[in-house]
Amino acid sequence: MANVQKLKENLERNGFVVSYYETAAEATAVLVDSIKGKTVGFGGSCTLRDMGLFEALSENNQVFWHWKQQPINEARAKANAADVYLTSLNGVAETGELINIDGDGNRLAATTFGDKKVYFVIGVNKIAPDFHSALDRARNIAAPLNARRLNKETPCAMGKEVK
């Protein structure tokens, strides 16, 4: 079982502001209440999709997501330049390291550059005890699932474990 308190302490030690919610519905309600009248960008994320955040945040914001809008590159550029950016992670270590394997680089660019406020929305399924376990999760659970979902013929999508 994930040690959420240890993760919270280590992320805060690294300069992050951390909130924890028991349910996705609680997290969605807090985000909807705190983000109003902004431009909002989304990175590709099944977590955000499953929470219904695009629809919920679209009620009071201008939201950009390449999964919902065309042309893709224009939606990504607008998401990258938004006031607020939301994404998830492929893995996070209780020791405080964040792991993302990003096929096109849009999530990494948007989370590391610009004046925007960034939210990492992370389900407890993404939490691993240490860096190596989080990296293993990203490489051998998240990346293959994403590659298959996107119909990519990568080694991980074909069942080859990455060390």
N, C-alpha and C positions, 0 to 999 in steps of 0.2 A: 504494500500500500504506500502511496506517495506521502512523503513528509512535507505537507504544504507549509507548515510553519518554518521549517528549515529553509525551504526555497524562498519564502517571503523574506526572511532575515538576510539571506545571502544576496538576493536581488536588491533589497534596500541598501545594503552595504555597498553595492555597486552603483548606487545613485538612482535606482528606479523607485517610483511610487507604486505600491502594490495594493490591490484590493482583491479580496476573495469572496466569492458568492457560492452558495450551496448548489444553485441551479442555473441553467442557462437563461431561464426566464427572468430571474433576479438580475443577472448581469445585463441582459438586454434592457430591462426597465431603467437601470442606472445609466447606461449609455444614452438611451433615448432622452432621459431627463437632463443629462449634462451636456448634450451636443445639440444645439439649436441655432439656426440661422447661419450655418457654416457651409463651406464647401467640404465635402468628405470624400476621401479616396479609399478604395478597397484593394487589397492584394488578393490574389487567388487563394481562397480558403474554404474548405468544406465546413469548417467550424462556423465561420460567419454565415455561410449559406444556410446551414442547418438551424442556426439561431433565428433566421429571418431578419437579420439586421439591415440588409439593403432596403427592404420594404419598410421596416419600422423607422429607419433614419431618413428615408425619402420624404416622409410626411412634413418635416420641418427643416430640411436641408437640401442642398443640391449635391447629389451623390453620383460618383463616377466609379464604374466597375466594368472591366473588360469582359467579365462573364455575362454581363447583362446588356452591354451597349456596344454598338459598332460605329465606326471602325475601331478595331481593337487597339491599335497604336495610339489613336487619338484619346480613347478612354483611359489608357495607361498614362499618357502624358498629363491629362487633366487630374487623374488620381494622384500622381506624383507631386503636382503643384498645389494640391488642396490644403486647406487650413488644418484639417485633421486627417490622419491616415490610420486605418485599422487593418490588421492582418493577424495571422496566427503564426505558429512555429511548427517545425517538424519534430522538434524535441527540445526539452529544457532540463538542465541538470539541477538537482537540489543544491548543488554547490554554486549555482549562479550563472552558468554558461547557457547562452541561447544558441540554438542550432537551426539553421534554415538552409535547405538545398533548393536553390531557385533556378528553374530552367531557363528563364529569360532575363533574370536580374532585376525585374521591376520592383519586387518586394524589397530586395536588399537596397536598391538605390533610394527608394522612398523612405525607408526606415533609418537611413544613415545620413541623408542630406536634406537641407531645407530647414525652414523656421517652424514647420508644422508641429502639432502635438501628435504623438504616435501612441497608439494603443496596441499592445500585443494581447489578444484574447486567446487564452490557453486553457484547454480542457485538461483535467487531471490525467487523462490517458496519455498526454504528451510528456509527463514528468518522469524522469529517470533518476536513479540515485547519484550518478556521477557523470562527468563529461563523456567518458567512453561508452557508457550505456545509452546516453542521450544521442550520441553520434551513431551508434549502432541502430537505434530506433529510427533515426532519420534516414539512414542508408538502406535499411533492410525491412522497414515497415512502411514508413511514409512515402519514400521515393518510389518503390514498386507500385504502391496503390495509385499514386499520382500518375506515374508513367502509363499504367494500364488504363486509367480513366481518360487519359489524353491520347490513347492509341499510339504510344511511342514504342519503338522496338529497341529499347535499351536493354543492356544485360540484366539489370535488376527486374525489369518487367517480364523477362523470360525466366525468372527464378534463380538467377545466379547471385549468390550472397556476396556482398562487398565487405571486405575486411578493413 
